[in-house]
Amino acid sequence: MDSYKVVVVDDSAFMRKIITDLIETDSVFQVVGTAVNGCEAIQKITELKPDIVTMDVEMPEMNGLEALRAVMDVYPIPVIMLSGINESGMRETILALESGAFDFIRKPSASNSQDIIQVKEILLEKMHSAMQAKQRRTAWRVEEVRKKNEVVEKTTFRTNSEPVVFIARSEKTPEVKAPTRKIPQIEVPKPKHNRLNEPVKKMTKPVKPEQVIKRVVAPLPELIKVTPSAKQEEGSWQHLIAIGCSTGGPRALKELLERIPEDIPAPIIIVQHMPPKFTKSLAQRLNSFSAIEVVEAEHGMILQKGYAYIAPGGFHMTVRRSSSGVCKISISGEEARNGHRPSVDTMFESLLPLHNIERHVVLLTGMGSDGARTMKKLYDSGVIDTYAESEETCIVYGMPRSAVELKCVTHILPLKEIPNKIVRMLK
């Protein structure tokens, strides 16, 4: 087979050499060009038309994020970002994933040969996944076009001068059910912490000042009944949403969380496959546009409705019920599970004993099958509200597909429809 063409972008000549050598240890890939900054990268990509690009995040003149956005506009292809572990690099990496980057890896340490070997394995794995995902999405689009052309063939005849329309359907192709109406979008949430947002009633006759004061003051005792301590009491929420994702996850989480209303009556726990330190930047970014509060989870946190908790990179996150009945987060550094830490399977498994809570379990875009087997266990134990992102919106249709194949998914939906469905199920 022909090799895939690669362009390597990095401002360091030494790092360009290392990355090129790592890539070309696999005969499937051939580095056809390099660039020293974003401006040159755009020029090389336009000229050479590579199949995939590795892009340094921090570069002079035009950085990787700016170059990525330009590339996505003119020649959208899989781009893998190479990020440093400083705060600026992590923040830019999260923005790059939102802007269309396929995935990212941590830049290797040039002085550590073991680290270079480890980075090589991760880089090549992600590059292969990017090519497989691209081929699969192309094949899926072709199949969808074929189905549309084969399923519905309209022939118009005239009988007694009246038009009659017949729909011929191929026996080989199953009927494709399309939604009969659009699902309404959730109303834009009110600003956080704004509890005095009642509409002003038009007065029909003059009133005395003391009457106005009474009207304003009367509702206040109702508004201040909910306190932080009240939220932590057992039974203050009866629903729990658990989400697992990997490649493409940051962009998917942004799409999902920005559609979750502030008053959602459930905590949300999330495992996104990421290395240490990056999840803090991810949580801060997601919190900046979400109506709910999004935080990086810490050991011992009490789950509260209206909060989303993201597992810290490099650690497993589980839910434990205390002796007093309160659900708390547990963070541990136990061995990786199926190569993942945090692991979606580990998080989902901790939900099995929580029989008195309505659990809503979601798998979004991602490589591999993490989370699918334990979703099956939850489904078999009586959890009936399970979700998988459909292939049409997945960056990588791996984790959701594994769950679908295990026949434990009750809702297979495009990404934008998942939050609306969850909210309706909670009601």
C-alpha positions, 0 to 999 in steps of 0.5 A, spaced: 500 500 500 502 507 499 504 510 505 501 516 508 504 523 507 506 527 513 508 534 514 512 535 521 511 542 524 516 545 529 520 551 531 526 547 533 531 543 528 533 538 533 525 536 535 523 536 527 529 531 527 527 527 533 519 527 530 521 525 523 525 519 525 520 517 530 515 517 525 519 514 519 520 508 524 513 506 521 513 504 513 506 506 513 508 514 514 513 518 510 515 525 512 514 529 505 516 536 508 517 540 515 516 547 517 519 552 522 512 556 524 505 556 522 506 561 516 511 556 513 506 550 515 500 553 511 504 554 505 507 547 505 500 543 507 497 547 501 503 545 496 504 538 499 497 536 501 499 531 506 495 526 509 496 528 516 500 533 520 504 534 527 504 541 529 508 544 535 503 548 539 508 554 541 512 557 535 514 564 533 511 568 528 504 564 528 503 559 533 500 552 532 493 554 534 493 560 529 496 555 524 491 549 525 485 554 525 487 556 518 489 549 516 482 547 518 479 553 513 483 551 507 485 544 507 482 540 513 486 534 515 488 530 521 492 534 525 496 532 532 498 537 536 505 537 540 504 540 547 509 542 552 507 541 559 507 549 561 501 552 563 501 556 556 502 550 552 496 546 556 491 552 555 493 552 547 492 545 547 485 545 549 483 550 545 487 547 539 482 540 540 476 545 540 478 548 534 479 541 530 485 538 532 485 530 532 489 529 538 495 531 542 501 528 545 506 531 550 513 533 547 518 528 548 524 530 553 530 530 548 535 527 554 531 521 556 531 516 551 526 512 555 521 518 554 522 518 547 521 511 546 514 512 550 512 518 546 514 514 539 509 509 541 503 514 543 504 518 537 504 512 532 498 509 535 494 516 534 497 517 527 494 510 525 487 512 529 487 518 525 488 515 518 483 509 520 478 514 523 478 518 516 477 512 512 471 510 516 468 517 516 469 517 508 466 510 508 460 512 512 459 518 508 459 514 501 454 508 505 449 514 507 449 517 500 448 510 497 442 508 502 439 515 500 439 513 493 437 506 494 432 507 499 427 512 496 426 512 489 420 516 486 416 515 480 410 519 478 404 516 474 398 520 472 391 516 473 385 520 471 389 526 471 391 526 478 399 525 480 400 519 484 407 518 487 410 511 489 416 510 493 420 504 491 424 501 497 430 496 495 429 489 499 436 489 501 436 496 505 432 496 511 428 502 512 431 508 515 427 512 520 428 519 520 425 524 526 419 527 524 420 533 527 426 537 530 428 537 537 427 544 540 433 547 543 434 548 550 433 555 553 439 559 554 440 558 561 440 564 566 447 567 568 450 563 574 447 565 581 442 570 579 436 568 583 432 574 582 430 574 575 422 574 576 419 578 570 416 584 573 408 585 573 405 591 570 401 595 576 394 596 574 393 602 579 398 606 584 400 603 590 403 605 597 411 605 598 410 600 604 406 595 599 411 595 594 416 593 600 412 588 602 411 585 595 419 585 594 421 582 601 416 577 601 419 572 597 426 572 600 425 567 605 423 562 599 430 564 595 435 563 601 432 556 603 437 552 599 444 553 602 451 549 600 450 544 606 443 543 604 445 540 597 450 535 601 444 532 604 442 525 602 437 525 598 438 532 595 438 529 588 436 522 585 439 522 578 447 522 576 450 523 570 456 519 568 460 520 561 466 517 558 470 520 552 477 520 549 479 522 542 475 528 540 472 528 547 474 536 549 470 538 543 464 533 544 464 535 552 464 543 550 458 541 545 454 537 550 456 541 557 454 548 553 447 545 552 446 543 560 441 548 564 444 551 570 438 548 574 439 540 572 437 536 578 444 532 578 451 531 578 455 530 572 462 525 573 466 525 567 472 521 565 476 524 559 483 520 557 488 525 558 495 525 561 496 529 568 495 537 569 491 537 562 485 536 565 485 542 570 486 547 564 480 543 560 476 544 566 477 551 567 476 552 559 469 548 560 467 552 566 468 558 562 462 557 557 458 552 561 451 554 565 453 549 571 460 549 575 465 545 572 471 543 576 477 538 576 475 533 581 479 532 588 479 526 593 473 527 598 469 532 594 461 531 595 457 530 589 452 536 588 447 537 583 449 543 578 456 541 578 460 537 573 467 533 575 472 531 571 477 526 573 484 528 574 489 526 568 493 520 571 488 518 576 482 514 577 476 517 579 470 513 583 464 515 587 463 512 594 457 512 598 459 514 606 457 511 612 452 517 612 449 516 605 453 522 602 456 520 595 463 523 595 469 522 590 474 518 591 481 519 587 486 513 586 493 512 583 491 504 582 494 501 576 492 503 569 486 499 567 486 496 559 492 502 558 487 507 561 488 512 567 483 515 568 479 509 566 471 510 564 470 502 566 473 504 573 468 510 574 462 506 571 464 500 576 463 504 582 456 506 580 454 499 580 452 499 588 448 505 587 441 502 586 437 508 589 440 513 584 437 514 577 444 513 573 444 516 566 450 513 562 454 516 556 459 514 552 462 519 547 467 519 541 474 515 543 478 510 541 478 503 543 472 500 548 473 503 555 467 503 558 463 499 554 463 492 558 461 496 564 456 500 561 453 493 559 454 490 566 450 497 569 445 495 563 444 488 565 443 490 573 437 495 571 440 501 568 436 503 562 438 510 560 444 509 556 447 513 551 452 512 545 454 518 540 452 516 533 457 515 528 455 521 524 458 526 529 464 522 532 471 524 531 473 516 532 467 511 533 470 506 537 468 507 545 460 508 542 461 502 537 463 497 542 457 499 547 452 498 541 455 492 539 454 489 546 447 491 545 447 495 552 445 502 549 438 505 549 439 511 545 444 512 539 444 519 538 448 525 534 452 529 539 447 535 539 441 531 541 444 527 547 443 533 552 436 535 550 434 527 551 438 527 558 434 533 560 427 530 558 429 523 561 431 527 568 424 530 568 
